[in-house]
């Protein structure tokens, strides 16, 4: 069963890339303080994720933060090296926190897995966006199809 409004984000280990290399961070540490926008993608460098989803949040980061959001985080079931390279390639800087859920632990705990075996991806995250307040889900928009609509930066801005 998928996480829903009013639920608390589970505490699992995630990874982020720093100048010192991959660094472990708990999901509650990264996502559990203040107002957070978390969006997840099926895969770094994949067309919709790389050309539209992530860039939308990078371009609209200032507008989102102006609505009281302290952290904008991108999550994918990719390793931290891939997430770091993707962030660099898309010139994310400090606008979006790139989080690796390499083992899919948070994705599984949230009940938001996607079976991508048919296209060589294995088990990945569904595409979604959530607004969290102190680790509690205030809103959650999960894409039902392969496109980008309800979890876009524009949709999140409208919901804030």
C-alpha positions, 0 to 999 in steps of 0.5 A: 500500500502506498504512502498517503496524506498524513503519513510520516516518511519512513527512516531509511538510509539514502545517499548524496554525492558531496565533494568528499564522495558518496555520503550516507544520509537518513531520509528523516534527516534529509526530508524531515525538517520544515517544508520539503518538496520531494519528487521522484523519477524512474531514472537519471538521464532518462528522457522525460526525467532529464529533459523535463522533470528535473529541469523544471524544478531547477528552473522554478527553485526560487519560486518554490522556495518563495512559497516557504519550501526549505528543501527541494529533493530529487529521488531516484533508484540510482547509485549516488555516483549516477545521481551526482553526475546527473546533477552536474550534467543538469547544472543543479548546483544547490537548487535541488538535493540529489538523493540516491535510493540505490537499494530502493529502500525508501521507494519500497517503504513508500509503496511507490515501486515501478516495474521497469524490467520490460525496458531494462530498468528493473525495479524503480520509483514511480514518478511522483511529487510530494509536499512534506511538513516536518516529515509528514505528507501534506500532498502526494501526486503520483503519475498514473501514466508514462508522462509528466503532469501532476508531479511537474514543478508547475503542478507543485507550485500550483499546489503550494 
